[in-house]
Structure formats: structure tokens, C-alpha cells
Amino acid sequence: MESILTPLLGLAWGIPLALCLLWALPSGHRLGERLVPWSALPALLLALLSGGIDGSGTGLTLPLLFTGAEFSLDPLGRAFLLFTALLWLAGGWFAAAYHRKDPRSGAFFLFFALTMTGNLGLVLAADLLTFYLFFALMTFAAYGLVAHARDRPARRAGRIYIVMAVLGELALLSGLLSLGAALGGVPTFGAEIEGSWRLLEGGDASGLSLLATGVLLAIGLGVKAGIVPLHLWLPLAHPVAPTAASALLSGAMIKAGLLGWVRVLPEETALPVLAMGFLGVGVFTAFYGVLMGVPQDDPKTVLAYSSVSQMGYMAIGVALLVHDPALAPLALAAIALYAMHHGLAKGALFLSVGLADRAPRAAGSPDDPWRRRILVGAALPALALAGLPLTSGGLAKNALKDGLGELGGVHYAVVDPLLLVAAFGTTLLMVRFLVTLERRRRDSLADAGAEGSEGAGFGGLLFPWAGLIGIGLVGVAWMGIYTPITGDAALPGLFDGWLAGLAPVLLGGLAGFAVLRRGEWLGSFRSVRIPAGDLLRPIEWGIQRLPRPDQEAIVERLEALGGRGTGWVVRAFDPVIALADRDLKSIRGAPLAVLVFGLALALVVLLLR
């Protein structure tokens, strides 16, 4: 078996990358458009065949870059690879039909292949440098998916996305520099990463370097994960991106931030201050996504804020991971289970929007049989996302609650009831999504007119959508098999806490349909308009009003000073010059990382202006 798995570690990301070369050939993009949608098949095959890997099994080393590139597949990576490959296959199949008449389909599938390469490669990466390079490839290639429409909203969303990406990438790089400098090289995931954290802990009695590195990594990966206040790009990108791209952005790519946290943050070195930060931000994000999402009118924007809210739950799992080494097995199981559940459910919900836009209707017929079918189909992953018992969502939330129960104390006493309220809010959000989805279907039929909507190629939209729903619907039967279980950790029973889990879903559903369905919104709230991106508007307003330095006046003043201030300037820079003459190790680790991140932050402010 190992003889098959080893080449698959390279083919999983190598095939989509190789297909990009077709665009360099005359008319090669036509062949690329046919092959790229299916290029995640080796990754799916690898995930399905890799049962029994214990973390020390198959590995691949390629003589790339300066240090070589390490690839492996442990149980956590296997879980992430499985749902990631499924989403890329379903998204590719859907996109092939959706963009059948798109004049820019060639550009779409080129960026699709590059983004897929980065996403699959970072899942399989076994060292910091390889992870970072694939992470960066995914991040910057996804700009082409976000801005695909090339109209004004898409260009604005793309600009905000790339600014946030630059901020996140440099924060991530700063944190990774600190970890690498502590070890004196490029650590691989696992024991070497843990060793880097222990060296950071032992080299600074105050713990500031440890905390600074953790915060930089939390920020750098938090931009991709979409936690508040680093979520600003998500609700802007989803409405303008093509449907398949939205499904992948929310279902697979934001999980790269989650996987990165698990890979680079320590399991054996407790970071209680950072853990409390994750816990607080996670709870706040879970509620914030609901509050911002319910007033939205676009179903894709509602789903974007739902993703923000759900990533708050997963941030709570990361809090358990870094709080206490004894909680790590439970935290890892909950994180993997939640990621699989959310990825498949959210992918199916986004594809529902594209299906509502393109599902056919018979010419001249007032009936729309597909409206009810789409709503019923979308309701299934929506209920799982709300945490209905006997679904994968209910199982995932119970696993997270078990971890909080082991944490105990005042944190559990406060957070546990808040999660029940958040489940009520998630149900409201899903009701709002179904309401806006139904309205979008009506609008699409009105735009199609009396001739009826086109049904050619409809199977390419229907089958991947139905496939994701079906796979997620039976998730309780198979997700436990792919969930990494170590130590004394165990998944909760299927009926554990079913009554407590049922109550918020029932109440949220009743309240949602009673309030949101009637008139499609409360009349008293018709004037409440929260723009997608919420906090972005005041941030842009503030940055645009920052005083701008008069560059000409500064140059004239320096010229007037002439040689009078030369000696003072030279003396002022003496310490800097002396520091530059010393070895880089003089500012190794967290000080260097903070310096790089400070420069990145200044760059972002300039870009936003």
C-alpha cells in the first residue's frame, strides 16, 4: 500500500499544478478546462486509501527549494484532505456546467487549478516552509476567483481581499520566522514544532516572545479563517465570486487557517493567555456572525456571515488545544469533526444558490417544481449546520461541548449556555438563508421571462449538489471513522444531549419562520441596513481622513537644512548601523517577527488609502 500512497502524496497537488502548464500552449486552455475539474481525484484516492496511517507512516521528500519539501499524511491531515478533495471535485463538476458559456472560463479554471494546488498542498505539507508556500499560493491565486466578474463590486471585493491577504501573509510569515529562528532551521510539524515552542519558552523568562509569536500566528491564520475582526473580506467576496468559488472559499479554504493553527500552535506547551484570547474571540465571533447575517438580503452574504459564526466555534476548539496538553486529544477530535461537517454542509448550501439561479422551468407554466425541491434539499445541510441531533452538526457540537466540559470551571459555566443561545441564532440565520434563497429563485424566474429558464447542462449542477447533500446527510455514519482519536479521547454518542440540542433548533426554527417569513422581514427593521463588510465602512472612512504628509514641504525643509543637520543624523543612526553590523541572531525570534509585522501593518494602511 505504501508504494501507492507515496507517489499519490506528490500527484495530489502535482496534477492540478501540471495542468496549469496547458495554458502556455496554443488552445491548451480548452483541454485544461475539461481536465481541471477532475484533478482532485488523486487527492480523494489518497484520503480513501490511507486508512491506518498513524502519523509515522508514508512520507515524501522532494529536493525542492533550499531545504527540500516534506509531505506526509497523518490522521488529522487525512480528515482535512478527504472533505477538501470532495469539495474541489464537486465544485469543479458544478463549475464546468455553470461556466459552460462564460467567455472568461479559461481564466477561471486557471485560477481554480492554482488555488486547488495550494489548498491540497498545504494539507499534505509536513514542514513550515512547504506549508507557507502552498498557503501563499492558495491565498493569492484565489484573488482571480474573487474578482472573476471584473465589475465594480468584484474589483472592490478583490482589493479588500488582497489587502487583508497581504496583512495575513506577513503576520503569518513573522510568526513562522520566530519559530524557525528558535530552532535554527525549518522545523517539521510534530516534535520539531513542539521543540521550537519549548526553546521559545526557555529562552525568555517573561514569556513575551512566546505570547508574541502565538499572537502573530493567530492573526496571520485568522485572516484566512475569517474570525472577527479579521473577517472583513468574507462577506464582500462571497456575493461577487462565482458560486463554485464561494463554496470552496467557505467550505475548504477558510479551513486552511484552522489547520494552520493546529499544525503550528503547540499541543504540549500550554499557552493559557492565548487560549483565553481564542475562547473570547471564538464566542464573540459565533454571535457576531449571526447578528450581522440575519439582516442581509443576499443568500450568499447570509452564508458568508454564517461561516464567520461557525469559525467562532472552531476557534473555541483551538482554545482547548493550547490551554492544556491534557485537552489536546479531545480538541483535535472536535476540530476535525467540525471541519468535515461544516465544509460539506456549507459547500452544499452555496451550490444551492447557483442551482436556484439556473434550474429550468417549463415555458409558459406558472408552476415551479424545482423551487420546493431546492428548498427541501438546502434545508437538510441547514439543519445540520444548526446542530440538529442525529446529524453531523449535532455530533460535532457535542464533541466540542465534551471538550469544554473537561476544561470545566467558570469557563465552562459561562460558555456552555452561550453556545445554546448561539445555536438558536444559527437556526435563525439558516431560516433567513432559506427565505432569501426562495426570493432569489423567484427573481431568477422573473428574469428568465415567459420563455422559461435554460436547462441544458443542468445535470452538471444537480448531481454535485445532491452528492454533497447525500454525503453530509450520512456523515454520522462515516465521519467518526475519519476523525483522529488519540489517548483517552472518544466521540460522544449519537443520542447524547439530544434534548438540549433539539430545543434551540426548534425554538429558532419557530421564531425564524414566525418573524422572518411573514413579510420577509420585520417592518420596524426595514430601515436597518448593515452593509456587507460591516466594520469595513468606518475603517475606510477613518483611513481616508488620516492627515497626509506634504512630501514636497518635507523635501524642501530637508534641502534647507543642508549640511547643518548631517552630523546629528549620522550620530542618530550610529546605533542602527552598529546593530546592522551584528549577526541576524541579535534580533532573532519574536523581536524580528514583530518588526516585520509592524512594517506590514504600515504597508496595509498605505494600501487602504
SVG drawing of the C-alpha trace seen along z (x, -y; Angstrom):
<svg xmlns="http://www.w3.org/2000/svg" viewBox="-49 -76 78 78">
<polyline fill="none" stroke="black" stroke-width="0.4" points="0.0,0.0 2.8,-2.4 4.2,-2.0 0.9,-3.5 0.5,-6.2 3.9,-7.7 3.5,-8.9 0.0,-10.0 1.4,-12.5 3.0,-14.2 0.3,-13.7 -2.4,-15.1 -1.1,-18.6 1.2,-18.0 -1.5,-17.1 -3.5,-20.4 -0.2,-22.3 0.9,-20.5 -2.4,-21.2 -1.7,-24.9 1.0,-24.4 -1.6,-23.7 -2.4,-27.4 1.0,-28.1 0.1,-26.1 -1.9,-27.4 -5.5,-26.5 -4.3,-24.4 -6.7,-26.1 -9.6,-24.2 -8.1,-20.9 -7.3,-22.4 -10.9,-23.4 -12.0,-19.8 -9.4,-18.2 -9.0,-20.7 -12.5,-20.0 -11.4,-16.3 -7.8,-16.9 -8.6,-16.5 -9.3,-12.7 -5.7,-11.7 -6.2,-13.6 -9.5,-11.9 -8.0,-8.5 -5.1,-9.2 -7.5,-10.1 -9.6,-6.9 -6.6,-4.6 -4.7,-6.0 -6.6,-4.3 -4.5,-3.1 -1.8,-5.7 -0.6,-6.6 1.3,-9.7 4.7,-8.0 3.7,-6.3 4.1,-7.4 6.2,-10.4 7.7,-12.1 10.7,-14.4 11.3,-16.3 14.6,-18.2 12.9,-21.5 13.8,-24.9 16.7,-25.3 15.8,-22.8 13.7,-20.3 9.9,-19.9 8.4,-17.4 5.0,-15.8 3.1,-13.4 -0.4,-12.4 -1.3,-11.9 -4.9,-11.2 -5.7,-14.9 -4.4,-15.6 -6.4,-12.6 -9.7,-14.1 -8.9,-17.5 -7.8,-16.0 -11.0,-14.0 -13.5,-16.8 -11.2,-19.2 -10.9,-16.8 -14.6,-16.1 -15.4,-19.9 -12.9,-20.5 -14.4,-17.7 -18.0,-18.8 -17.1,-22.4 -15.2,-21.6 -18.1,-19.5 -20.5,-22.3 -18.3,-25.0 -17.8,-23.0 -21.6,-23.3 -22.1,-26.7 -19.4,-28.4 -20.2,-26.5 -21.0,-29.7 -18.7,-32.0 -16.3,-33.9 -13.8,-34.1 -14.0,-30.4 -10.3,-29.9 -9.1,-32.4 -11.5,-31.0 -10.2,-27.4 -6.5,-28.5 -7.0,-30.3 -9.2,-27.4 -6.3,-24.9 -3.7,-27.2 -5.9,-27.7 -6.6,-23.9 -2.9,-23.2 -2.2,-25.5 -5.1,-24.1 -4.3,-20.5 -0.5,-21.0 -0.8,-22.8 -2.9,-19.9 -0.1,-17.5 2.8,-19.8 5.0,-18.4 7.2,-21.4 6.8,-25.1 8.3,-26.3 6.3,-24.0 3.1,-24.8 3.7,-28.6 4.5,-28.4 1.3,-26.4 -0.7,-28.6 0.6,-31.7 -0.2,-30.2 -3.7,-29.4 -4.2,-32.9 -3.0,-34.9 -4.4,-32.6 -7.9,-32.9 -7.9,-36.6 -8.7,-35.5 -11.8,-33.7 -13.0,-36.5 -12.6,-39.2 -13.7,-36.9 -16.7,-39.1 -14.4,-42.1 -17.2,-44.6 -17.0,-47.3 -18.2,-45.2 -15.9,-42.3 -12.9,-44.7 -13.7,-46.3 -14.0,-42.8 -10.8,-41.7 -9.0,-44.8 -10.1,-44.3 -9.3,-40.6 -5.8,-41.1 -5.1,-43.8 -6.3,-41.5 -4.3,-38.7 -1.1,-40.8 -1.7,-41.6 -2.3,-37.9 0.6,-36.5 3.1,-38.9 1.7,-38.2 2.0,-34.5 5.5,-34.9 6.5,-36.9 5.3,-34.2 6.9,-31.4 10.2,-33.4 10.1,-33.4 9.5,-29.6 12.2,-28.9 14.8,-31.2 14.2,-29.5 15.1,-26.1 17.7,-27.5 16.2,-25.9 12.9,-24.9 11.0,-22.7 8.8,-19.9 5.3,-19.5 5.1,-17.5 8.1,-17.0 10.3,-19.8 7.5,-22.4 7.0,-21.4 10.7,-21.8 10.6,-25.3 8.0,-26.3 9.9,-24.9 13.0,-26.8 11.0,-30.0 9.6,-29.3 13.0,-28.5 14.8,-31.4 12.5,-34.1 11.6,-34.0 9.0,-36.8 7.1,-34.7 6.7,-37.7 8.4,-36.1 6.1,-33.0 3.0,-35.2 4.1,-37.5 4.7,-34.5 1.4,-33.0 -0.5,-36.2 1.2,-36.7 0.3,-33.2 -3.2,-33.7 -3.6,-36.9 -1.9,-35.5 -4.0,-32.4 -7.1,-34.2 -7.4,-36.3 -8.0,-33.2 -10.2,-31.6 -12.4,-34.7 -12.7,-35.3 -13.8,-38.8 -12.3,-41.4 -10.3,-39.8 -13.4,-38.6 -13.9,-41.8 -13.1,-40.2 -15.5,-37.2 -19.0,-38.9 -17.6,-41.0 -16.0,-38.1 -18.9,-35.6 -21.6,-37.6 -19.4,-38.5 -17.5,-35.3 -18.9,-32.6 -21.0,-30.0 -18.4,-27.2 -15.7,-29.6 -17.9,-30.7 -18.5,-27.1 -14.7,-26.4 -13.8,-29.7 -16.2,-28.9 -16.1,-25.1 -12.4,-24.4 -10.1,-27.4 -11.0,-29.1 -10.3,-25.7 -6.7,-26.2 -6.4,-28.8 -7.9,-26.3 -5.5,-23.6 -2.6,-26.0 -3.5,-26.8 -3.5,-23.1 -0.2,-22.5 1.9,-25.4 0.5,-26.0 1.8,-23.7 -0.1,-20.8 2.5,-20.1 3.3,-23.7 0.3,-25.4 -0.5,-29.0 -3.3,-29.9 -3.3,-33.6 -3.6,-32.9 -6.2,-30.2 -8.4,-32.7 -8.0,-35.0 -9.1,-32.3 -12.0,-31.4 -13.2,-35.0 -12.8,-35.8 -14.5,-32.5 -17.6,-33.1 -17.8,-36.7 -17.4,-35.6 -20.1,-33.0 -22.6,-35.6 -21.3,-38.4 -21.8,-36.4 -25.4,-35.8 -26.2,-39.4 -24.6,-40.7 -26.0,-37.9 -29.7,-37.9 -30.4,-41.4 -28.8,-40.6 -30.8,-40.2 -28.4,-38.2 -28.4,-34.4 -24.6,-34.3 -24.0,-37.1 -26.1,-35.3 -23.9,-32.2 -20.7,-34.3 -21.7,-35.6 -22.8,-32.0 -19.2,-30.9 -17.9,-33.7 -20.1,-32.5 -19.2,-28.8 -15.4,-29.6 -16.0,-31.0 -17.0,-27.5 -13.8,-26.1 -11.7,-28.9 -13.1,-27.6 -11.7,-24.2 -8.3,-25.8 -8.6,-27.4 -8.9,-24.0 -5.9,-22.8 -3.5,-25.4 -4.9,-25.7 -3.9,-22.4 -2.0,-19.5 -4.4,-17.1 -7.2,-18.5 -5.4,-18.2 -6.9,-14.8 -10.4,-15.9 -9.7,-19.3 -8.2,-17.6 -11.2,-15.3 -13.7,-18.1 -11.8,-20.3 -11.5,-17.6 -15.1,-16.6 -16.4,-20.1 -14.3,-21.0 -15.6,-17.9 -19.2,-18.7 -19.0,-22.4 -17.1,-22.0 -19.6,-19.7 -22.7,-21.4 -21.5,-24.9 -20.4,-23.7 -23.9,-22.2 -25.6,-25.4 -23.6,-27.6 -24.3,-25.3 -28.0,-25.6 -27.8,-29.3 -26.3,-28.5 -28.9,-25.8 -31.7,-28.3 -30.3,-30.6 -30.1,-28.0 -32.7,-25.3 -35.1,-25.1 -38.8,-25.9 -41.2,-24.8 -42.1,-27.7 -45.4,-29.3 -46.0,-27.2 -46.8,-29.1 -45.6,-26.1 -42.0,-25.8 -41.4,-22.3 -37.7,-23.0 -38.4,-25.7 -39.7,-23.3 -37.0,-20.7 -34.2,-23.2 -35.6,-24.5 -36.1,-20.9 -32.6,-19.9 -31.0,-23.0 -32.9,-22.6 -31.0,-19.3 -27.5,-20.8 -29.0,-23.9 -30.4,-21.7 -27.1,-20.0 -25.4,-23.4 -27.8,-24.4 -26.8,-21.4 -29.9,-19.2 -29.4,-16.0 -28.7,-12.9 -26.9,-15.0 -23.2,-15.5 -23.6,-19.0 -25.2,-17.8 -22.3,-15.3 -19.7,-18.0 -21.2,-20.4 -21.4,-17.6 -17.8,-16.8 -16.9,-20.5 -19.1,-20.6 -17.3,-17.5 -14.0,-19.3 -15.4,-22.3 -16.7,-20.0 -13.2,-18.7 -12.0,-22.3 -14.6,-22.9 -14.6,-25.8 -16.0,-29.2 -15.2,-29.0 -17.4,-26.0 -20.2,-27.5 -20.2,-30.7 -19.5,-29.4 -21.8,-26.3 -25.1,-28.2 -23.8,-30.8 -23.4,-28.1 -27.0,-27.0 -28.0,-30.6 -25.7,-30.7 -27.3,-27.5 -30.6,-29.3 -29.1,-32.2 -27.6,-29.8 -31.1,-28.4 -32.4,-31.9 -29.6,-32.5 -30.5,-29.3 -34.1,-30.3 -33.1,-33.7 -31.0,-31.9 -33.9,-29.8 -36.1,-32.9 -33.6,-34.8 -33.0,-31.7 -36.6,-31.3 -36.8,-35.0 -33.7,-34.6 -35.3,-31.7 -38.4,-33.9 -36.3,-36.7 -34.3,-34.4 -37.5,-33.1 -38.8,-36.6 -35.6,-37.5 -35.9,-34.4 -39.4,-35.6 -42.1,-33.5 -39.7,-31.5 -38.6,-29.6 -35.0,-29.2 -32.4,-27.2 -32.0,-23.6 -29.1,-22.5 -26.2,-21.1 -28.5,-21.1 -27.3,-17.6 -23.8,-19.1 -25.3,-21.4 -27.7,-19.0 -25.5,-15.9 -22.6,-17.6 -25.2,-19.5 -27.2,-16.4 -23.9,-14.4 -22.7,-16.8 -26.1,-16.8 -26.1,-13.0 -22.6,-12.6 -23.2,-15.1 -26.6,-13.5 -24.9,-10.2 -22.0,-11.9 -22.8,-10.5 -22.1,-7.0 -18.6,-7.8 -17.2,-11.0 -16.2,-9.2 -14.1,-6.8 -12.0,-9.7 -11.9,-11.6 -8.4,-11.4 -8.8,-9.8 -5.8,-9.6 -5.3,-8.9 -8.4,-8.7 -10.5,-10.8 -13.8,-9.4 -16.6,-10.8 -19.9,-11.4 -22.8,-9.0 -25.3,-9.8 -28.1,-10.4 -26.0,-12.2 -27.6,-15.5 -30.2,-15.2 -32.9,-17.1 -30.6,-20.0 -29.5,-20.1 -33.1,-19.9 -34.5,-22.8 -32.6,-25.7 -33.1,-24.4 -36.9,-24.0 -37.2,-27.4 -35.0,-29.1 -37.0,-27.5 -40.3,-28.5 -39.2,-32.0 -37.5,-32.4 -40.5,-31.4 -42.9,-33.3 -40.8,-36.5 -38.7,-36.4 -41.1,-34.6 -44.0,-36.9 -43.5,-39.8 -39.9,-38.6 -38.7,-40.9 -40.0,-42.9 -41.4,-46.2 -39.8,-48.0 -36.4,-46.8 -36.8,-47.8 -34.6,-50.8 -31.8,-48.7 -29.2,-48.1 -25.9,-46.6 -23.6,-46.6 -21.6,-43.5 -18.2,-44.0 -19.9,-45.8 -16.8,-47.2 -15.1,-48.0 -17.1,-51.2 -15.9,-53.0 -12.4,-51.7 -12.2,-53.0 -13.8,-56.3 -11.2,-56.8 -8.2,-55.9 -9.3,-58.2 -9.3,-61.1 -5.9,-60.5 -3.7,-63.5 -1.4,-63.1 2.2,-64.3 3.1,-67.1 6.0,-65.4 7.1,-68.5 7.3,-70.5 9.3,-67.8 11.8,-67.7 12.2,-71.5 12.8,-71.5 15.5,-68.8 17.2,-70.7 17.1,-73.9 18.7,-72.1 21.5,-71.1 24.6,-70.1 23.7,-71.6 21.9,-68.5 24.2,-65.9 26.3,-65.3 23.3,-64.9 21.6,-62.5 24.8,-60.4 25.1,-60.2 21.4,-59.3 21.9,-56.4 25.0,-55.1 23.1,-52.5 21.2,-51.3 24.4,-50.9 26.1,-49.1 23.1,-46.8 23.2,-46.1 26.8,-45.1 25.9,-42.4 24.7,-38.9 21.0,-38.5 20.8,-36.3 20.9,-39.5 17.3,-40.1 16.2,-36.6 12.8,-35.2 9.9,-37.3 11.6,-40.8 12.4,-40.2 8.8,-38.9 7.2,-41.9 9.4,-44.2 8.4,-42.6 4.7,-42.6 4.9,-46.3 6.2,-47.1 3.5,-45.0 0.8,-46.9 2.1,-50.2 2.0,-48.9 -1.6,-47.8 -2.6,-51.3 -1.0,-52.9 -2.8,-50.4 -6.2,-51.2 -5.6,-54.9"/>
</svg>
